[in-house]
Every structure is written in structure tokens, then in C-alpha cells.
């Protein structure tokens, strides 16, 4: 691969946005951990209100995934290799963590005498380990695993659509219907779509870069709008 190709595929701005999302989500969890004192002035109350909106870094991650996955599908020789890489990126980290969480919760429950908040039974343990909550009504192991579930299903839908991209229209529609149903059932997954569109039309967007130079302002506007309108509750 030429150096110019590596520069096009690298997308330093995407990595920077990922880092900003990590910081945003971390700060959100610290603010909502109960470790900080409650707001005592209007300024601190405004700061806490704004910090609550940092949780939407997850939705921005979904947009980034939509963009990155299209490029990943283009790089891989076939869909099977793409799915193998996706699985290897998630489960070797997730499975040991999930087992450690279950073991730690069991030990704490025994020591403290309090029942475990979440403990999948024999029938739901495997679906929980496969990160199928909330698509399937199983107990979660970690409350944040829903976002990994959305990612996994997006990978499957994207791979299926990529596989049939040259087929007849009715075949593509049949593959698209499950993805549309997923968006209806879980509206937050709609945030993958802007990233996909940006990747598919990237050359067109690059030619019109001057038009969208200030597009980043959409992030704080969306941040304020999500907090002010209760969009999450509506979803």
C-alpha cells in the first residue's frame, strides 16, 4: 500500500473524535458516580446538567462505527474475514471481563449477604455472554453491554448488505428489512446511519469540504438539544 493510501485510510480526525468520546463518557460516569458533591451554585448546577449530556458520546461512537465499518468492509477480501476480525476484536476482551464480573459479584454477594443485582440463570447465561441483551430478554452481565449488542448487530447487517450489494433489488430489500426493524425497535441504533452515509459519499463530501467546514458545530448543538428536549426519554 502506498503512503498516500495509508494517509487516506488513517483518518486522524476519526481517532481524535474517538478519544474525545472516551473522555466524555468517562467524565459522565465520574459525575454520576455519587463521588462528587451536589451542585451548590447555579454555575455548578449548569456544569452538572451539561455533564449529563456527555453520555451521548456513545451515540457519536455509533456514528464513527458506521463510517469505519464501511471502510473495513472495503479493505477485507471477503465478508467472512471481516466478521472474523469483528469477533476477535470483541470477545477475547469481553468474555474474561464478563466472567470476572460474575465471579466478583458472587463473592461480594456471599461476603456481604446481599443478593446479586444481576445473575443470568442457566438458560440465559450463554445469550448474556454472547451480548444478546437487549435484543433478547435476558439478564445483562454489565449494564453497558447493550452498546456492544448494537455494534454486533450492526456488523451483521452491514456484512449482509455488503454481500448482496450487486444482487437483484428484491434480494437487497430482504436483507435490509431486518436492519430497518432493528432501528424501529431500538431507535438509538439509527446513529450508525450518518457514519455509513459519510463513508459511502466521502469523495463527494471531500469535494465540498468548504461547505461543511463548520460541521463540527453540530455536536454541541445536538448535545444541547438532547438535554433540552428529552429526546432519550422519547426514544
N, C-alpha and C positions, 0 to 999 in steps of 0.2 A: 504494500500500500504506500502510495506517495505521501510526502509530508503534507501536501495541500489537502489530500483526502483525510488525513488524520486531523487536520485543523477543522475541517468541516464537520467531522463526526464528533469531535470533542465537546463542543458547545459549553465553553467555560461558564457562560451565564446560567445555564441549567444547573451546574454544580453549585454555583453561588446561591441560587434560589433554593436548592435543596438544603444547604447549610442554614439559610435564613429560616426555613420551615422547621428544622430541627431545634433551633434556638427558640422559636416562637412556641412550639409545643412544650418544650422543657420549662420555659417561663410560666406558661399557663398552668402546668401541673404543680409547680412550686407555689404559685399564688393561691391555688385552690387546695393546697395540702393541709391547710389549717395551721401551718407553722408561722405564718406572718400575722402581725396584729391587724385587727379590723380597722377600717378606714375611720379616721378621726377628723378629717378636714374635707371640704369639697374637692380640693385638688387630689387628695389621695383616693377619694371615692371615684373620681373620674378615671384615675390611673387603674384602679381595680376593675372598673367597668370595661375599659379598653383591653386590659389584660385578659379578660374573659373571652374576648374575641380572638385571641391568639390560638385558640383550639382549632380555628379554621385553617391552620397550616396543614391539617390532614387533607382537606379538600384541595388545597394547592398541590399537595403531593399527588393526588389523583390526576390533576391536570398534567403534571410533569410525567407521570407514568404513561398517560395517553400519548404524549409526544415521544418519549423514549422507546416505548414498545413498538411503535411503527418502524422506527429506525432499526431496532433489534431484529424484527422480522425480515427486513431488507438485507441485513448482514448475514443471517443464518442460511445455510444451504437448503434446509427444509424445515417444516413445522415441527417435526419430531425432535430435532436438535434444539429448536427454540424452547419447546416445552420442557425438555430435559434440563436445560440451563435454568429455567424459571424455578423448577422444583429444587434443584441443587442450591439455588440462592436462598430459599426459604426454609426448607425442612431440616437441614443439618443444624441450623441455629434454633429453630422453633421447637423441635422435639425434645432436645435436652432441657431447654428452658421450661417447657410445659411440664415435663416430668419432675424437674426440681421444684417448681411451684406447687405441684400436687403433694410432693413429699414434705415440703416445708409447711404447707397448710395442715397436713395430717399431724405432723409433730407438734405444731403450735396448738392445734385443737386438743391433743392429748394432754399437753402440759398445762394449758390454761383452763381446760374443762369447758370450753365454748365450742358449739358446733361449727363445722366448716361452712363458710358462706357459699362456696361453690365446690361441688364434688360430683363429677359425672358418674353415673352408675355404670354397670357392666355393659348395658345396651347403648349408652351414649358416649362412652369413653373414646372409642375409635373415631366416630364422627367429630368429636371435640378435638382430638389430636390432628385430624385432617382439616381442621379450621373450617367446618361447615356451618358454624353458628355465625350469623342469624338466619342463613338460608334454610337450615333445618332447625326445628325446635329442640335443640339440645343445650345442655348447660355449658357455659363457656368456662375455660380454664383461666383466662386473663380477660378482663373487661375490654381491653383494646384489640382483641383478636378479630373483631368484626371488620376492621380495616384490611387485615390480611385476607379475610374471606372475600371482600370486594375485589382485591387485587387478583386473587387466584381465578375468580370467575371472569374477570376482565381478560386475563391471559387466555382462557379457554375460548371465549367469544371472539377475541381478536385473531387467534390462531385459526379458528374455524372459518371466519370470514376471509382471511388471507388465503386459506387453502382453496376456496371456491371462487376467488376473485375473477377468474377467467371463464367461469361456468355460465350456464343459462341464468337469466334473471330470476326464474322461479326457484332455482336452487339457492341463490344468494338470499332471496327473501325468506326462504325456510330457515336458513341459518341465522338471519337477522332477527326473526321473531322472538327466540328465547332471550336475546340481548335486550330487546325492547321491553319484554315482560319483566326482566330483572330491574330495569330502570324504573318501571312503574311501581314495582313492589318496594324498591329501595332507592328513593329519589336521589340520595347523595351520590350514587354511582354515576349520575349524569355528568359529574365534573370530569370524568375521563374524556368526554366528547370534545371539549375545546382543545385539549392537547392533541388528540387524534387529528382534528381538522388542521391545526397548526403544522403538524408533521406532513400531512398529505399535500398541503398547499404552501409549503415552506418556500419553494422558489418564487412563487407569486408574491408572497409576503416580503421576501428579501428585495425584490424589485421595487417594492413600495415602502421601503423601510422608513422613509421620511414621513409617511403618513401616520405611522404607529410609533414614532419615536417616544411619545409620552404615554404609551400604552400601560406602562408600569403603574401609572396613577390609578388604574382600575383596581389594584389590590387594596389600597387604603379606602377607596370609595366602597368597594364590596365589603370590607371589614366593618365600616361604619353602618352600612345598610343592613348587614346580617344582624348586628346588635340592635339596631333601632326598630326593625320590623318584626323580629321574632320569626325569621324565616325557618330556623331549625325546628321550632315548635310546629309550624305549618307543615313542614315535610313529614 
